[in-house]
Structures are given as C-alpha cells and as structure tokens.
Amino acid sequence: MNLNIAVLIDGENIPSAHVQEMMEEIAKYGNPTIKRIYGDWTKPRLSKWKNVLLENAITPIQQYSYTSGKNASDSAMIIDAMDLLYSEKVNGFCLVSSDSDFTKLATRLREAGMKVIGIGEKKTPNPFIVACDKFIYIEIIANKAQKKENKDSSKNSVDKITKREIKLIQNSISDLSDDDGWAFLGDVGGLIQKKQPNFDSRNYGFEKLTPLIKSIGSFEIEQRESSKSKYKLIYVRNKNSSKQSK
C-alpha cells in the first residue's frame, strides 16, 4: 500500500540543510501529501528555512512563543497531527524532530494504526526513536548528499557496527529460521526494524542490508530462484546454525 504521509517538521529543532535530500528519503516510504513546518517565523534563526520552503512546497505554520523557555511550536504540531489523524486524509506520519516531547504523539499515532517515521539528529533521545516504526538520522542523509558532491568525502557520520547490533541480527535470524537455520533476508530486515527502529545499514557505511551482513563474517548467505519473480531471493543463517543442523 502506498502511504499518504503527513510530514510535520519542528523548525525550532531541525537544521534546514539537506531538506531536499530529506524529502527524497521520505518519498521512499510514500507520498508526502501534506508538508508543514512549525516555528516562530519572526525569529532570525529560522531565516535559513525560508529559502527552502517554496522550493520544496512546505507550508510554514506561524506559532508565537508566548512564554520564555517554552516551545509553543511543539503544541501546535501535536494539535495539527491529531486533527489530521481524525480527518482520515493520511495513513502515515513523518515527524521531523530531535525532541523527545513527541514520544507520546508517535505512540498515539501508532496506536491508531498509523505508520510513523521519525527523522532527527543522532542526539535524539531513545524514547522518541523507539516510539516510531522507523527512525532515520539526518547525519546519514547529509552524508549521502556529501558523497554525491565528493566521492572522496570522509565518513565522519558512519558508525562502526558493535557486538550489540551483530547479536540483534543473529537473534532475528534465529527467530525466523527454518529447521536448517535459514531465514528470508527480507523478513529478517523487517523484524530488525521492529526491534530497533533506528537500525539502518547506512549507519555503518552500507547502502543495503546484504553487503552489511556479508562484511561481518558471522553469517552464510544463499540465493534462491523465485517462482513468482525473475529476481533471486536471498536467505541468511548464522554460521553456528549450519554446524548444529548437521
């Protein structure tokens, strides 16, 4: 099903750089039919956003800061999200913020059956990340844009995969494996996403999950013919599983 997505951006909390790449990323998951950004547009610090709004058809929503130290834009964004939920105009949301204040909103939208994608910086608190179906780091989107401009650019935003992530992959394969230990990689990727919404092979310098798994060395990969498609299906299993099945 192609999602109609409402993109709601916390302008007070997100940098304006790479907004074009961000919108391209969102388009992978559905059609962004509603695009709004919230903030106090009388403030000079939001001036950079003004230059990219028209180019990306994003509607600015003015929200004055009534009290010092309080972010009124958060409240406006939450109210709009609930209005859109009950209007039934969309079946998915993309919440663009690094603020944990949107954790409850993400949870509520998912309870209502909405697909919720989060986009924010790596400083985003974990409660907001795990409240989303999928969470994408802006640094990864920015890194991809830099690679297009300069193929020799450094990978400063790429993380090194740890034992924790490897264990996550191993456990997900075990959860889905047949008697011989094999699991369909597409299902494995889906289960990993449910367990850890911010898991993304691009975080570790790989565009897809398959080359990431190959690089680790702890898994076997097998390609199988498909009766329904010309493309081969990829199956994976933990190396220790192959020993146990013999």
BAFI-3210 file (N, C-alpha, C; in Angstrom, 3 decimals, decimal comma, padded with zeros to 6 digits):
// residues 246
n [1|2|3|4|5|6|7|8|9|10|11|12|13|14|15|16|17|18|19|20|21|22|23|24|25|26|27|28|29|30|31|32|33|34|35|36|37|38|39|40|41|42|43|44|45|46|47|48|49|50|51|52|53|54|55|56|57|58|59|60|61|62|63|64|65|66|67|68|69|70|71|72|73|74|75|76|77|78|79|80|81|82|83|84|85|86|87|88|89|90|91|92|93|94|95|96|97|98|99|100|101|102|103|104|105|106|107|108|109|110|111|112|113|114|115|116|117|118|119|120|121|122|123|124|125|126|127|128|129|130|131|132|133|134|135|136|137|138|139|140|141|142|143|144|145|146|147|148|149|150|151|152|153|154|155|156|157|158|159|160|161|162|163|164|165|166|167|168|169|170|171|172|173|174|175|176|177|178|179|180|181|182|183|184|185|186|187|188|189|190|191|192|193|194|195|196|197|198|199|200|201|202|203|204|205|206|207|208|209|210|211|212|213|214|215|216|217|218|219|220|221|222|223|224|225|226|227|228|229|230|231|232|233|234|235|236|237|238|239|240|241|242|243|244|245|246]
n.u [000,845|000,575|001,572|-000,099|001,428|001,744|003,913|005,476|007,291|009,531|010,545|012,038|013,866|015,290|017,856|018,090|019,582|020,071|017,402|016,170|017,235|016,197|013,438|013,431|014,170|011,942|010,046|010,547|009,013|006,388|003,756|004,245|001,764|000,945|002,762|004,253|005,749|006,768|007,100|008,385|008,294|009,129|011,562|015,059|016,690|015,362|015,522|017,025|015,465|013,403|014,282|014,158|011,597|009,614|010,790|010,464|007,815|006,728|004,607|004,684|003,939|002,912|003,823|003,710|005,990|004,771|005,581|008,636|011,212|009,515|008,434|006,266|005,737|005,835|003,409|001,558|002,185|001,560|-001,203|-002,089|-001,340|-003,092|-005,519|-005,220|-005,083|-007,711|-009,048|-008,689|-007,238|-004,707|-002,528|-000,217|002,566|005,278|007,449|009,502|012,012|014,238|013,437|012,369|009,842|007,919|007,418|005,127|003,198|003,989|003,599|000,827|-000,193|000,628|-000,835|-003,291|-003,126|-001,502|001,311|004,449|007,136|010,226|012,461|015,549|018,319|021,388|021,487|018,999|016,756|016,377|013,724|011,918|012,831|012,338|009,615|008,735|007,963|010,026|013,207|015,221|018,436|019,446|022,082|022,966|021,535|022,607|025,266|025,076|024,369|026,699|028,464|027,603|028,393|031,121|033,056|035,188|034,744|034,899|033,818|032,590|030,196|029,515|028,900|030,613|029,867|028,665|029,007|026,521|024,682|025,292|024,489|021,780|021,068|021,718|019,939|017,490|017,543|017,512|014,997|013,316|014,081|014,135|014,080|016,649|018,015|017,869|016,735|014,534|015,906|014,547|012,436|013,936|015,135|012,841|011,985|014,158|013,893|011,549|012,355|014,452|014,072|015,823|017,748|019,778|021,326|022,900|023,923|026,240|027,810|026,906|024,798|022,752|021,230|022,247|025,078|026,136|025,721|027,285|029,820|030,319|030,903|029,881|027,808|026,001|025,145|022,674|021,470|018,340|016,202|013,194|009,763|007,883|009,022|011,566|013,757|016,262|015,856|017,091|018,569|019,559|021,706|022,846|026,251|026,929|024,614|024,588|026,398|025,131|022,900|023,804]
n.v [-001,198|002,173|004,764|007,721|010,427|012,607|015,150|016,567|019,122|020,138|023,136|024,639|022,953|021,497|021,473|023,385|022,527|020,231|019,631|018,968|016,438|015,123|015,152|013,569|011,163|010,623|010,193|007,616|006,019|006,650|008,892|012,203|013,997|016,119|018,788|020,431|022,997|024,084|026,945|030,007|032,459|035,006|035,068|035,471|033,204|031,292|032,041|030,774|028,612|029,769|030,107|027,628|026,656|027,259|026,005|023,352|023,027|023,326|024,143|026,936|027,236|029,608|030,172|031,830|032,401|032,283|032,159|032,529|030,171|028,070|025,846|026,614|025,711|022,958|022,202|023,172|021,618|019,058|019,303|019,759|017,322|015,523|016,506|015,912|013,158|012,425|013,411|011,633|011,870|011,037|008,144|007,780|009,181|011,494|012,520|015,112|015,788|016,279|016,069|014,786|015,327|014,573|011,939|010,752|011,520|010,111|007,503|007,529|007,926|005,581|003,751|004,261|003,039|004,179|004,499|005,436|007,457|008,592|011,361|012,669|014,189|012,559|012,996|012,612|011,609|008,253|007,279|008,600|007,629|004,812|004,880|005,201|003,648|003,496|005,040|007,628|008,929|012,287|012,867|010,727|011,068|013,512|012,766|011,111|012,968|014,478|012,622|012,445|014,902|014,823|012,199|011,319|012,086|012,147|009,652|010,632|010,512|007,887|004,971|002,416|-000,980|-002,743|-005,351|-005,540|-004,851|-006,898|-009,122|-008,569|-008,979|-011,708|-012,884|-012,189|-013,617|-016,211|-016,187|-016,353|-018,483|-021,593|-025,219|-025,812|-023,572|-021,398|-018,197|-015,884|-013,011|-010,586|-010,733|-010,865|-008,328|-006,753|-007,591|-006,819|-004,056|-003,622|-004,321|-002,542|000,542|002,524|001,173|001,001|000,180|002,046|003,532|002,277|002,474|001,117|000,706|-001,154|-003,953|-006,514|-006,349|-005,370|-007,487|-009,428|-008,341|-008,717|-011,382|-013,400|-014,824|-016,958|-016,737|-017,267|-017,549|-017,956|-019,307|-017,710|-018,453|-016,634|-014,331|-012,736|-012,089|-013,200|-014,751|-013,889|-015,644|-016,129|-017,316|-017,999|-018,765|-020,687|-022,113|-023,743|-025,708|-026,934|-028,074|-030,208]
n.w [000,000|-000,889|001,039|002,114|003,315|006,094|006,558|009,197|010,514|012,970|013,146|014,920|015,915|014,108|011,638|008,588|006,455|003,776|003,276|000,881|000,260|002,422|001,891|-000,375|000,766|002,388|000,411|-000,385|001,182|000,847|-000,326|000,205|001,040|002,615|003,859|006,386|008,375|011,571|013,627|015,112|013,036|013,168|014,293|013,805|013,532|012,094|009,513|007,500|006,815|005,383|002,797|001,595|001,701|-000,312|-002,509|-001,886|-001,453|001,159|003,790|005,865|009,318|011,483|014,795|017,650|020,359|023,378|026,023|027,710|027,262|026,736|024,242|021,973|019,467|019,502|020,711|018,830|016,617|017,561|018,004|015,363|014,230|015,483|014,551|011,816|011,992|012,713|010,549|008,559|006,215|005,701|005,967|007,244|009,070|009,150|011,445|012,035|013,982|016,763|019,293|022,352|023,239|021,473|021,759|022,988|021,142|018,819|019,760|020,224|017,622|016,362|017,830|016,772|014,390|012,494|010,300|011,426|010,849|011,931|011,838|012,672|014,463|015,584|018,261|019,248|021,775|023,024|023,765|021,978|019,540|019,653|019,764|017,237|014,028|012,231|012,331|011,143|010,782|010,424|009,901|008,354|006,007|005,238|004,890|002,672|000,735|000,653|-000,364|-002,979|-003,928|-003,524|-004,033|-002,582|-000,049|003,547|005,953|008,348|009,742|009,866|011,703|013,592|013,434|016,226|018,775|019,867|017,815|016,010|017,481|017,553|014,858|014,633|016,511|015,382|012,990|014,047|015,242|013,045|011,524|009,602|009,995|009,244|009,823|008,090|007,009|005,408|004,016|003,661|005,492|007,822|007,873|008,227|010,787|012,372|012,121|013,530|016,091|016,576|015,740|014,700|013,335|010,571|007,622|006,394|008,437|009,027|006,842|004,574|001,770|001,574|003,346|002,756|001,818|004,212|006,036|004,786|005,202|007,887|008,508|010,085|009,122|006,822|003,400|000,948|-002,342|-003,903|-006,438|-007,540|-007,818|-008,451|-009,351|-011,362|-010,001|-007,723|-004,535|-001,336|001,229|004,640|007,262|010,604|011,174|013,098|013,192|010,959|011,663|013,787|012,551|011,188]
ca.u [000,000|001,330|001,114|-000,204|002,143|001,790|005,262|005,394|008,680|009,793|011,529|012,862|014,716|015,907|018,571|017,479|020,457|019,735|015,962|015,822|017,557|015,262|012,169|013,653|014,160|010,550|009,315|010,761|008,040|005,033|003,525|004,077|000,662|000,880|004,106|004,147|006,848|006,268|008,095|008,133|008,985|009,657|012,913|016,090|017,348|014,620|015,625|017,547|014,369|012,551|014,811|013,921|010,192|008,948|011,413|010,023|006,360|006,449|003,798|005,098|002,889|003,414|003,458|004,450|006,425|004,060|006,293|010,064|011,651|008,547|008,355|004,856|005,638|005,557|001,969|000,859|002,446|000,808|-002,632|-002,304|-001,230|-004,326|-006,556|-005,005|-005,420|-009,162|-009,564|-008,509|-006,647|-003,424|-002,401|001,130|003,131|006,719|007,710|010,895|012,418|015,158|012,886|011,636|008,469|006,999|007,333|003,732|002,470|004,322|002,935|-000,622|-000,466|000,781|-001,986|-004,419|-002,880|-000,713|002,742|005,142|008,560|010,872|013,735|016,166|019,764|021,819|021,288|017,604|016,598|015,915|012,273|011,247|013,259|011,650|008,177|008,464|008,158|011,369|013,830|016,331|019,295|019,741|023,505|023,121|021,028|023,597|026,465|024,776|024,436|028,108|029,109|027,264|029,192|032,533|033,165|036,269|034,416|035,101|032,614|032,596|028,919|029,278|029,249|031,165|028,898|029,115|028,525|025,087|023,945|025,505|023,611|020,422|020,889|021,736|018,697|016,376|017,614|017,073|013,546|012,582|014,717|013,515|014,784|018,053|018,609|017,775|015,638|014,465|016,537|013,546|011,741|014,902|015,235|011,615|011,964|015,171|013,330|010,570|013,081|015,306|013,639|016,891|018,729|019,851|022,637|023,680|024,634|027,518|028,508|026,408|023,511|021,758|021,499|023,029|026,533|026,485|025,791|028,456|031,049|030,503|031,584|029,264|026,582|026,022|024,136|022,326|020,494|017,447|015,291|011,824|008,741|006,990|009,778|012,832|014,828|016,565|015,585|018,288|018,366|020,726|021,665|024,012|027,218|026,869|023,407|024,909|027,078|024,161|021,909|024,424]
ca.v [000,000|003,415|005,629|009,175|010,812|013,991|015,482|017,652|019,456|021,036|024,082|025,167|021,886|020,773|022,353|023,468|021,925|018,918|019,375|018,302|015,022|014,601|014,907|012,413|009,997|010,388|009,702|006,162|005,314|007,022|010,169|013,268|014,838|017,306|019,141|021,640|023,255|024,894|027,771|031,438|032,973|036,350|034,891|035,435|031,907|030,472|032,676|029,827|027,764|030,493|029,978|026,300|026,263|027,292|025,019|022,016|023,098|023,124|025,248|027,385|027,498|030,575|029,926|032,741|031,892|033,089|032,145|032,288|028,843|027,069|025,695|026,570|025,000|021,556|022,063|023,397|020,450|017,938|019,547|019,522|015,886|014,869|016,913|015,144|011,775|012,247|013,796|010,440|012,259|010,362|006,892|007,734|010,455|011,634|013,536|015,521|016,485|015,561|016,392|013,678|015,740|013,970|010,500|010,383|011,693|008,969|006,335|007,663|007,741|004,153|003,074|004,478|002,297|004,965|004,258|006,628|007,547|009,713|011,837|013,595|014,085|011,438|013,357|012,343|010,649|006,927|007,067|009,034|006,726|003,516|005,103|005,242|002,400|003,607|006,323|007,887|010,021|013,332|012,787|009,744|011,732|014,523|012,073|010,641|014,140|014,845|011,646|012,808|016,061|014,499|010,760|011,058|012,697|011,261|009,052|011,003|010,217|006,454|004,285|001,063|-001,926|-003,295|-006,689|-005,431|-004,925|-008,235|-010,006|-008,270|-009,676|-013,151|-013,269|-012,029|-014,769|-017,373|-016,073|-016,593|-019,550|-022,908|-026,280|-025,795|-022,309|-020,363|-017,226|-014,958|-011,774|-009,521|-010,857|-010,523|-006,869|-006,223|-007,861|-005,950|-002,709|-003,591|-004,383|-001,356|001,410|003,340|000,345|001,359|-000,261|003,238|003,990|001,572|002,676|000,228|001,151|-002,211|-004,882|-007,661|-006,148|-005,219|-008,826|-010,089|-007,773|-009,115|-012,678|-014,342|-015,347|-017,562|-016,150|-018,156|-017,016|-018,996|-018,909|-017,402|-018,878|-015,505|-013,163|-013,031|-011,788|-014,258|-014,472|-014,011|-016,254|-015,969|-018,053|-017,875|-019,807|-021,773|-022,903|-024,757|-026,797|-027,618|-028,774|-031,399]
ca.w [000,000|-000,953|002,109|002,047|004,525|006,571|007,032|010,174|010,839|014,098|012,624|016,011|016,440|012,990|010,709|007,258|005,450|003,219|003,291|-000,375|000,429|003,415|001,214|-001,249|001,655|002,788|-000,760|-000,489|002,014|000,483|-000,980|001,205|000,560|003,476|004,343|007,208|009,297|012,684|014,291|015,223|011,856|013,446|014,823|012,758|013,379|011,138|008,195|006,511|006,370|004,445|001,434|001,019|001,831|-001,610|-003,386|-001,507|-001,223|002,574|004,300|007,196|010,297|012,462|016,181|018,524|021,654|024,370|027,294|027,558|027,667|026,327|022,794|021,575|018,197|019,804|020,947|017,559|015,771|018,122|017,736|013,934|013,978|015,919|013,590|010,591|012,294|012,687|009,232|007,723|004,928|005,560|006,710|007,775|009,515|009,317|012,462|011,864|015,194|017,660|020,602|022,969|023,545|020,507|022,023|023,230|019,882|017,963|020,337|019,998|016,190|016,060|018,436|015,873|013,146|011,560|010,136|011,923|010,535|012,601|011,299|013,615|014,619|016,426|019,667|019,594|022,886|022,617|023,855|020,745|018,472|019,736|019,613|015,798|013,290|011,667|012,642|010,219|011,236|009,446|009,553|007,279|004,804|004,887|004,422|001,321|-000,133|000,531|-001,240|-004,357|-004,294|-003,447|-003,810|-001,645|001,243|004,696|006,513|009,762|010,379|009,812|012,937|013,497|013,977|017,501|019,113|020,165|016,548|015,453|018,247|017,100|013,585|014,907|017,188|014,432|012,090|014,824|015,464|011,802|010,746|009,458|010,730|008,843|010,242|007,057|007,108|004,276|004,460|003,718|006,776|008,863|007,906|008,811|012,222|012,981|012,167|014,619|017,354|016,733|014,642|014,111|012,630|009,158|007,136|006,034|009,637|009,085|005,580|003,527|001,245|001,762|004,434|002,291|001,943|005,627|006,616|004,200|005,757|009,285|008,512|011,025|008,522|005,494|002,515|-000,162|-003,288|-004,400|-007,512|-007,126|-008,784|-008,719|-009,804|-012,044|-009,061|-006,777|-003,127|-000,515|002,539|005,504|008,522|011,463|010,853|014,074|012,919|009,959|012,350|014,639|011,745|010,610]
c.u [000,879|000,767|000,955|000,327|002,004|003,174|005,161|006,791|008,739|010,919|012,468|013,975|015,522|016,625|017,962|018,321|019,947|018,242|015,517|016,082|016,612|013,914|012,277|013,618|012,735|009,751|009,510|009,645|006,596|004,966|003,307|003,029|000,514|002,271|004,025|005,369|006,402|007,398|007,636|008,953|009,425|011,096|013,943|016,673|016,618|014,721|016,135|016,455|013,536|013,000|014,473|012,459|009,474|009,487|010,893|008,541|005,989|005,726|004,275|003,890|003,475|002,902|004,322|004,825|005,824|004,821|007,756|010,421|010,690|008,461|006,901|004,660|005,328|004,060|001,189|001,000|001,653|-000,687|-002,953|-002,262|-002,516|-005,491|-006,451|-005,356|-006,916|-009,786|-009,501|-007,990|-005,329|-003,452|-000,982|001,614|004,655|006,954|009,193|011,293|013,436|014,701|012,061|010,203|007,451|006,858|005,886|002,908|002,724|003,614|001,440|-000,989|-000,359|-000,366|-003,218|-004,211|-002,080|000,730|003,457|006,642|009,120|012,166|014,297|017,662|020,111|021,689|019,865|017,512|015,959|014,405|011,512|011,588|012,438|010,136|007,760|008,598|009,553|011,907|015,099|017,127|019,571|021,195|023,755|022,634|022,036|024,857|026,283|024,866|025,880|028,854|028,823|028,135|030,678|032,695|034,241|035,987|034,565|033,779|032,532|031,315|028,605|029,761|029,884|030,182|029,476|028,550|027,020|024,257|024,087|024,598|022,151|020,127|020,806|020,425|017,498|016,355|017,100|015,564|012,743|013,048|013,889|014,367|016,272|018,736|018,496|016,553|015,701|014,941|015,544|012,777|012,656|015,029|014,019|011,547|012,981|014,615|012,319|011,269|013,869|015,032|014,738|017,972|018,650|021,245|023,521|024,412|026,040|028,258|028,067|025,018|022,394|022,195|022,401|024,537|026,996|026,675|027,006|029,747|031,357|031,232|030,993|028,050|026,864|024,891|023,925|021,265|019,664|016,547|013,890|010,850|007,835|007,704|011,054|014,027|015,008|016,279|016,840|017,908|019,673|020,571|022,956|024,966|027,179|025,647|023,689|025,600|026,084|023,188|022,471|024,348]
c.v [001,246|004,393|007,073|009,701|012,299|014,228|016,715|017,907|020,448|021,989|024,640|024,193|021,152|021,756|022,294|022,814|020,539|018,601|018,660|016,805|014,361|014,274|013,722|011,116|009,632|009,764|008,201|005,380|005,659|008,388|011,262|014,289|016,134|017,563|020,477|021,762|024,289|025,682|029,211|032,127|034,421|036,271|034,774|034,046|030,976|031,013|031,718|028,905|028,438|030,304|028,645|025,869|026,204|026,225|023,609|021,961|022,753|024,346|025,659|027,696|028,409|030,221|030,802|032,042|032,775|033,199|031,819|030,895|027,733|027,035|025,514|025,809|023,528|021,332|022,207|022,183|019,237|018,090|019,282|018,034|015,158|015,240|016,102|013,674|011,540|012,661|012,636|010,778|011,542|009,037|006,682|009,123|010,374|012,803|013,877|016,380|015,637|015,689|015,222|014,043|015,095|012,463|010,047|010,508|010,505|007,709|006,354|007,419|006,268|003,336|003,180|003,794|003,043|004,451|005,545|006,513|008,770|010,077|012,856|013,379|012,952|011,736|013,062|011,315|009,342|006,719|007,494|008,085|005,442|003,663|005,118|003,849|002,352|004,983|006,477|009,078|011,013|013,257|011,803|010,331|012,763|013,885|011,579|011,796|014,563|013,890|011,959|013,957|015,731|013,034|010,421|011,630|011,683|010,766|009,351|010,600|008,723|005,788|002,927|000,106|-002,612|-004,700|-006,676|-005,563|-006,300|-009,248|-009,802|-009,006|-011,180|-013,622|-013,195|-013,174|-016,011|-017,369|-016,516|-017,835|-020,826|-023,941|-026,323|-024,473|-021,173|-019,466|-016,298|-013,587|-010,615|-009,533|-010,483|-009,016|-006,218|-006,416|-006,997|-004,539|-002,571|-003,568|-003,114|-000,398|002,241|002,506|000,651|000,974|000,921|003,831|003,411|001,595|001,783|000,676|000,143|-003,159|-006,037|-007,434|-005,941|-006,585|-009,587|-009,620|-008,264|-010,447|-013,714|-015,049|-016,013|-016,947|-017,075|-017,495|-018,166|-018,440|-018,676|-017,826|-017,729|-014,295|-013,609|-012,781|-012,942|-013,802|-014,736|-014,559|-016,168|-016,857|-017,813|-019,036|-020,971|-022,662|-024,026|-025,948|-027,626|-028,466|-030,054|-032,589]
c.w [000,000|000,070|001,656|003,382|004,824|007,156|007,922|010,723|011,987|013,687|013,674|016,405|015,372|012,067|009,311|006,168|005,052|003,285|002,012|-000,277|001,432|002,761|000,253|-000,436|002,045|001,646|-000,977|000,203|001,682|-000,171|000,071|000,758|001,356|004,033|005,077|008,124|010,320|013,325|014,388|014,138|012,009|013,964|013,690|012,517|012,421|009,711|007,119|005,977|005,290|003,006|000,782|001,066|000,485|-002,548|-003,120|-001,144|000,214|003,115|005,689|008,082|011,379|013,853|017,078|019,826|022,745|025,683|027,058|028,077|027,287|024,805|022,379|020,276|018,413|019,954|019,653|016,648|016,249|017,838|016,268|013,604|014,356|015,006|012,296|010,796|012,143|011,362|008,243|006,329|004,655|006,315|007,210|008,143|009,489|010,261|012,418|013,061|015,943|019,109|021,154|023,332|022,606|020,692|022,182|021,950|018,961|018,445|020,046|018,537|015,799|016,660|017,542|014,518|012,111|011,475|010,535|011,637|011,259|011,895|012,281|013,679|015,579|017,920|020,142|020,721|022,427|022,753|022,593|019,600|018,486|019,643|018,147|015,194|012,694|012,013|011,808|010,726|010,107|009,002|008,416|005,958|004,311|004,310|002,993|000,328|-000,373|-000,389|-002,705|-004,839|-004,372|-003,085|-002,799|-000,267|002,364|005,226|008,001|010,481|010,381|011,095|012,632|014,146|015,206|017,712|019,374|018,883|015,901|016,154|017,842|015,795|013,807|015,538|016,249|013,425|012,803|015,026|014,243|011,046|010,682|010,209|010,409|009,175|009,253|007,287|005,898|004,734|004,552|005,028|007,942|009,011|008,534|010,312|012,963|013,134|013,291|015,978|017,631|015,578|013,984|013,440|011,144|008,680|006,753|007,232|009,709|007,748|004,443|003,082|001,530|002,882|003,996|002,372|003,378|006,269|006,080|004,857|007,166|009,405|009,434|010,434|007,178|004,679|001,321|-001,040|-003,842|-005,494|-006,947|-008,215|-009,200|-009,312|-010,500|-011,123|-008,080|-005,353|-002,316|000,856|003,332|006,733|009,302|011,198|011,846|013,861|011,937|010,602|013,160|013,825|011,133|011,569]
res [m|n|l|n|i|a|v|l|i|d|g|e|n|i|p|s|a|h|v|q|e|m|m|e|e|i|a|k|y|g|n|p|t|i|k|r|i|y|g|d|w|t|k|p|r|l|s|k|w|k|n|v|l|l|e|n|a|i|t|p|i|q|q|y|s|y|t|s|g|k|n|a|s|d|s|a|m|i|i|d|a|m|d|l|l|y|s|e|k|v|n|g|f|c|l|v|s|s|d|s|d|f|t|k|l|a|t|r|l|r|e|a|g|m|k|v|i|g|i|g|e|k|k|t|p|n|p|f|i|v|a|c|d|k|f|i|y|i|e|i|i|a|n|k|a|q|k|k|e|n|k|d|s|s|k|n|s|v|d|k|i|t|k|r|e|i|k|l|i|q|n|s|i|s|d|l|s|d|d|d|g|w|a|f|l|g|d|v|g|g|l|i|q|k|k|q|p|n|f|d|s|r|n|y|g|f|e|k|l|t|p|l|i|k|s|i|g|s|f|e|i|e|q|r|e|s|s|k|s|k|y|k|l|i|y|v|r|n|k|n|s|s|k|q|s|k]
***
